Amino acid sequence: MTNVLVLGATGRIAQQAEPMLLDKGVNLTLMLRNPNKLNLTTEQQKQTNIIVGDVLDQATLTDAMQGVDIVYANLAGDVIEMAKLIEQTMRTVGVKRIVWISTLGIYDEVPGNFGKWNNETLGDYLTHYAEAAKVFEDSDLDYTIIRPAWLTDKNEVDYEVTGRNEAFKGTEVSRKSIAAVVTDIITNPQKYERASIGVNKPNTDGDKPAFM
């Protein structure tokens, strides 16, 4: 049975992925700062190991990684420092596989007017996530970097994937779709190994997301 450490376990994508992973029989360790934000049922929480702590606390992070097969990181904030510490701790503990949620545009791969709008809107956010992704790309870890389009809360799983060197497609995608991608990778860990993938809902091309 696969043992997965979820970093940023109360993130909105992670909260959708966690029940999917439990349904697949995955053992989950959830690391989070505020357990009151967790939306799992009492029964679901009984199936998980919950660790309250900060990702930038190396001692707690090291303890959380013991016996883990895959790290799934769904983080915001100082992502560059987080990425460096996670990569270092994974090497120290001996964990090889990580799924890292990033954002579209970190390679300037979003074309046309939407790409210009995305760059202007996200600004330094892109620079930080690009540098964080590079931490894993420059490592010897088996990473998958997921670059979602602009996120919606639609109750749907509908997506397509573009590669590291392909132009990004579409403008939006549901958080539920990204959770499904994460679940697919964790349950098929050789999928998208050492790859960075863009994920969007088909046929959502435009100058900006329709909901903006």
CORQUI-V190426 format. One record per residue. N is the residue number from 1. RES is the residue in one small letter. PHI is phi in whole degrees, 0 to 359 (NA if undefined). PSI is psi in radians with two decimals (none if undefined). OMEGA is omega in whole degrees, 0 to 359 (none if undefined). Layout:
n:N res:RES phi:PHI psi:PSI omega:OMEGA
n:N res:RES phi:PHI psi:PSI omega:OMEGA
//
This chain:
n:1 res:m phi:NA psi:2.38 omega:184
n:2 res:t phi:283 psi:2.32 omega:176
n:3 res:n phi:256 psi:2.11 omega:185
n:4 res:v phi:239 psi:2.31 omega:172
n:5 res:l phi:260 psi:2.12 omega:178
n:6 res:v phi:260 psi:2.05 omega:177
n:7 res:l phi:260 psi:2.23 omega:188
n:8 res:g phi:80 psi:0.80 omega:191
n:9 res:a phi:291 psi:-0.24 omega:177
n:10 res:t phi:261 psi:0.14 omega:173
n:11 res:g phi:298 psi:2.69 omega:188
n:12 res:r phi:291 psi:-0.53 omega:174
n:13 res:i phi:285 psi:-0.81 omega:181
n:14 res:a phi:303 psi:-0.68 omega:182
n:15 res:q phi:294 psi:-0.44 omega:176
n:16 res:q phi:275 psi:-0.55 omega:181
n:17 res:a phi:287 psi:-0.60 omega:187
n:18 res:e phi:300 psi:-0.83 omega:177
n:19 res:p phi:297 psi:-0.63 omega:178
n:20 res:m phi:299 psi:-0.76 omega:181
n:21 res:l phi:291 psi:-0.69 omega:177
n:22 res:l phi:298 psi:-0.67 omega:178
n:23 res:d phi:296 psi:-0.44 omega:179
n:24 res:k phi:271 psi:0.04 omega:178
n:25 res:g phi:82 psi:0.31 omega:180
n:26 res:v phi:280 psi:2.41 omega:174
n:27 res:n phi:277 psi:2.16 omega:184
n:28 res:l phi:248 psi:2.29 omega:164
n:29 res:t phi:251 psi:2.12 omega:185
n:30 res:l phi:253 psi:2.05 omega:177
n:31 res:m phi:256 psi:2.19 omega:186
n:32 res:l phi:205 psi:2.83 omega:180
n:33 res:r phi:267 psi:-0.51 omega:184
n:34 res:n phi:228 psi:1.70 omega:182
n:35 res:p phi:297 psi:-0.34 omega:180
n:36 res:n phi:291 psi:-0.30 omega:180
n:37 res:k phi:273 psi:-0.08 omega:182
n:38 res:l phi:285 psi:2.29 omega:184
n:39 res:n phi:263 psi:0.06 omega:180
n:40 res:l phi:293 psi:2.61 omega:175
n:41 res:t phi:292 psi:2.87 omega:178
n:42 res:t phi:302 psi:-0.71 omega:180
n:43 res:e phi:295 psi:-0.72 omega:178
n:44 res:q phi:295 psi:-0.69 omega:179
n:45 res:q phi:297 psi:-0.56 omega:178
n:46 res:k phi:295 psi:-0.40 omega:180
n:47 res:q phi:274 psi:-0.04 omega:184
n:48 res:t phi:241 psi:2.83 omega:171
n:49 res:n phi:254 psi:2.04 omega:184
n:50 res:i phi:257 psi:2.20 omega:177
n:51 res:i phi:241 psi:2.12 omega:178
n:52 res:v phi:268 psi:2.08 omega:181
n:53 res:g phi:177 psi:3.03 omega:181
n:54 res:d phi:258 psi:2.41 omega:180
n:55 res:v phi:301 psi:-0.52 omega:182
n:56 res:l phi:277 psi:0.06 omega:173
n:57 res:d phi:268 psi:1.77 omega:189
n:58 res:q phi:298 psi:-0.68 omega:182
n:59 res:a phi:297 psi:-0.79 omega:179
n:60 res:t phi:294 psi:-0.73 omega:180
n:61 res:l phi:297 psi:-0.72 omega:179
n:62 res:t phi:298 psi:-0.79 omega:178
n:63 res:d phi:298 psi:-0.71 omega:183
n:64 res:a phi:294 psi:-0.48 omega:184
n:65 res:m phi:277 psi:-0.13 omega:182
n:66 res:q phi:297 psi:2.24 omega:177
n:67 res:g phi:76 psi:0.19 omega:184
n:68 res:v phi:270 psi:2.48 omega:176
n:69 res:d phi:265 psi:-0.65 omega:185
n:70 res:i phi:220 psi:2.40 omega:171
n:71 res:v phi:256 psi:2.28 omega:174
n:72 res:y phi:242 psi:2.00 omega:186
n:73 res:a phi:248 psi:2.15 omega:184
n:74 res:n phi:231 psi:1.32 omega:197
n:75 res:l phi:239 psi:2.74 omega:173
n:76 res:a phi:221 psi:2.85 omega:181
n:77 res:g phi:109 psi:-2.34 omega:182
n:78 res:d phi:278 psi:1.25 omega:190
n:79 res:v phi:292 psi:-0.47 omega:179
n:80 res:i phi:293 psi:-0.88 omega:179
n:81 res:e phi:295 psi:-0.67 omega:178
n:82 res:m phi:299 psi:-0.82 omega:181
n:83 res:a phi:300 psi:-0.77 omega:180
n:84 res:k phi:299 psi:-0.77 omega:182
n:85 res:l phi:289 psi:-0.69 omega:178
n:86 res:i phi:297 psi:-0.81 omega:181
n:87 res:e phi:299 psi:-0.78 omega:180
n:88 res:q phi:297 psi:-0.78 omega:182
n:89 res:t phi:292 psi:-0.67 omega:177
n:90 res:m phi:299 psi:-0.73 omega:178
n:91 res:r phi:296 psi:-0.72 omega:182
n:92 res:t phi:295 psi:-0.78 omega:184
n:93 res:v phi:281 psi:-0.52 omega:181
n:94 res:g phi:99 psi:0.47 omega:175
n:95 res:v phi:264 psi:2.32 omega:187
n:96 res:k phi:254 psi:-0.48 omega:192
n:97 res:r phi:256 psi:2.25 omega:177
n:98 res:i phi:223 psi:2.46 omega:171
n:99 res:v phi:247 psi:2.08 omega:189
n:100 res:w phi:239 psi:2.14 omega:178
n:101 res:i phi:275 psi:2.12 omega:180
n:102 res:s phi:243 psi:-2.42 omega:179
n:103 res:t phi:209 psi:2.81 omega:177
n:104 res:l phi:290 psi:2.57 omega:174
n:105 res:g phi:99 psi:0.00 omega:184
n:106 res:i phi:288 psi:-0.30 omega:176
n:107 res:y phi:250 psi:0.23 omega:188
n:108 res:d phi:57 psi:0.70 omega:186
n:109 res:e phi:264 psi:0.01 omega:182
n:110 res:v phi:267 psi:2.05 omega:188
n:111 res:p phi:275 psi:2.91 omega:166
n:112 res:g phi:67 psi:-2.76 omega:182
n:113 res:n phi:297 psi:-0.60 omega:179
n:114 res:f phi:295 psi:-0.70 omega:178
n:115 res:g phi:298 psi:-0.74 omega:178
n:116 res:k phi:296 psi:-0.79 omega:180
n:117 res:w phi:297 psi:-0.75 omega:181
n:118 res:n phi:298 psi:-0.80 omega:180
n:119 res:n phi:298 psi:-0.77 omega:181
n:120 res:e phi:293 psi:-0.67 omega:184
n:121 res:t phi:287 psi:-0.72 omega:185
n:122 res:l phi:273 psi:-0.53 omega:175
n:123 res:g phi:52 psi:-2.20 omega:184
n:124 res:d phi:296 psi:-0.42 omega:176
n:125 res:y phi:307 psi:-0.74 omega:179
n:126 res:l phi:296 psi:-0.78 omega:181
n:127 res:t phi:301 psi:-0.75 omega:181
n:128 res:h phi:294 psi:-0.78 omega:181
n:129 res:y phi:289 psi:-0.53 omega:176
n:130 res:a phi:295 psi:-0.77 omega:181
n:131 res:e phi:293 psi:-0.66 omega:178
n:132 res:a phi:296 psi:-0.76 omega:179
n:133 res:a phi:298 psi:-0.66 omega:181
n:134 res:k phi:296 psi:-0.52 omega:176
n:135 res:v phi:305 psi:-0.78 omega:181
n:136 res:f phi:282 psi:-0.66 omega:180
n:137 res:e phi:295 psi:-0.52 omega:179
n:138 res:d phi:273 psi:-0.07 omega:182
n:139 res:s phi:267 psi:3.12 omega:174
n:140 res:d phi:259 psi:0.28 omega:178
n:141 res:l phi:285 psi:2.73 omega:174
n:142 res:d phi:270 psi:1.54 omega:187
n:143 res:y phi:261 psi:2.69 omega:159
n:144 res:t phi:232 psi:2.12 omega:175
n:145 res:i phi:260 psi:2.18 omega:180
n:146 res:i phi:253 psi:2.17 omega:181
n:147 res:r phi:248 psi:1.57 omega:181
n:148 res:p phi:287 psi:2.63 omega:165
n:149 res:a phi:293 psi:-3.10 omega:178
n:150 res:w phi:299 psi:2.35 omega:193
n:151 res:l phi:269 psi:2.45 omega:174
n:152 res:t phi:239 psi:2.92 omega:177
n:153 res:d phi:257 psi:0.41 omega:179
n:154 res:k phi:297 psi:2.47 omega:181
n:155 res:n phi:275 psi:1.27 omega:183
n:156 res:e phi:207 psi:2.64 omega:169
n:157 res:v phi:243 psi:1.83 omega:185
n:158 res:d phi:206 psi:1.84 omega:185
n:159 res:y phi:206 psi:2.83 omega:169
n:160 res:e phi:225 psi:2.84 omega:188
n:161 res:v phi:238 psi:2.42 omega:171
n:162 res:t phi:240 psi:2.67 omega:184
n:163 res:g phi:274 psi:3.10 omega:184
n:164 res:r phi:302 psi:-0.66 omega:185
n:165 res:n phi:253 psi:0.30 omega:178
n:166 res:e phi:257 psi:2.66 omega:173
n:167 res:a phi:296 psi:2.39 omega:178
n:168 res:f phi:293 psi:2.53 omega:179
n:169 res:k phi:248 psi:2.70 omega:173
n:170 res:g phi:68 psi:-3.14 omega:182
n:171 res:t phi:232 psi:-0.33 omega:185
n:172 res:e phi:216 psi:2.90 omega:176
n:173 res:v phi:196 psi:2.66 omega:180
n:174 res:s phi:277 psi:2.58 omega:174
n:175 res:r phi:301 psi:-0.60 omega:178
n:176 res:k phi:297 psi:-0.63 omega:177
n:177 res:s phi:295 psi:-0.75 omega:179
n:178 res:i phi:295 psi:-0.68 omega:176
n:179 res:a phi:300 psi:-0.67 omega:178
n:180 res:a phi:294 psi:-0.67 omega:177
n:181 res:v phi:296 psi:-0.81 omega:178
n:182 res:v phi:303 psi:-0.81 omega:180
n:183 res:t phi:298 psi:-0.72 omega:179
n:184 res:d phi:298 psi:-0.75 omega:181
n:185 res:i phi:292 psi:-0.77 omega:182
n:186 res:i phi:295 psi:-0.61 omega:179
n:187 res:t phi:274 psi:-0.16 omega:174
n:188 res:n phi:225 psi:1.27 omega:196
n:189 res:p phi:295 psi:-0.24 omega:177
n:190 res:q phi:276 psi:-0.14 omega:181
n:191 res:k phi:287 psi:2.32 omega:179
n:192 res:y phi:55 psi:0.62 omega:178
n:193 res:e phi:288 psi:2.36 omega:184
n:194 res:r phi:49 psi:0.92 omega:181
n:195 res:a phi:220 psi:2.67 omega:173
n:196 res:s phi:242 psi:2.12 omega:186
n:197 res:i phi:240 psi:2.37 omega:169
n:198 res:g phi:272 psi:2.47 omega:181
n:199 res:v phi:228 psi:2.18 omega:180
n:200 res:n phi:218 psi:2.84 omega:171
n:201 res:k phi:278 psi:2.30 omega:180
n:202 res:p phi:300 psi:2.63 omega:173
n:203 res:n phi:62 psi:0.63 omega:176
n:204 res:t phi:241 psi:0.49 omega:179
n:205 res:d phi:295 psi:2.60 omega:178
n:206 res:g phi:172 psi:-3.13 omega:179
n:207 res:d phi:282 psi:-0.33 omega:174
n:208 res:k phi:196 psi:2.90 omega:179
n:209 res:p phi:302 psi:2.53 omega:184
n:210 res:a phi:299 psi:-0.48 omega:184
n:211 res:f phi:275 psi:-0.06 omega:181
n:212 res:m phi:274 psi:none omega:none
//
